[in-house]
Amino acid sequence: MEICSREVRALSNEVKAIEADQQEKFDQVVQQMEVAVTEEALSLKQIEK
């Protein structure tokens, strides 16, 4: 079974789009975690006072 270069390019572009979407979701999760950790640290500092 032969896959033409047009199909390969189309699949490659689809994979790149999925990877970009996954990276964006990952970046959002990391940012949410950073905010949560910062808020928790600030909350603990308030308790210590």
Buried (B, 14 or more C-beta within 10 A) or exposed (E): EEEEEEEEEEEEEEEEEEEEEEEEEEEEEEEEEEEEEEEEEEEEEEEEE
